[in-house]
Amino acid sequence: MRSLPPFYALGPVRPVLTTTVGGIKTDINCRVLNGQGRVVLGFYAIGDGSAGGVQLLHGTYVGWSLLNRMILTDFIAKF
């Protein structure tokens, strides 16, 4: 089936960083914590969604995400 005009386009498209304030709580090794503060085995979280209320300033999430990645890969490499 063919589409008929009129056609519409949106733009220009620009890259945008979005963040959350809060998110999933994790321990120092990026392991997800449950509501009682206990580790959920085999469940990890990194990036701005795992800040757990730590990051409050916009723009600091990029560094947090990179740091989380390094922490988690070092932790997993120990196994």
Buried (B, 14 or more C-beta within 10 A) or exposed (E): EEEEEEEEEEEEEEEEEEBEEBBBBBBEEBBBBEEEEEBEEEEBBBBBBBBBEEBEEEEBBEEBBEEBEEBBEEBEEEE
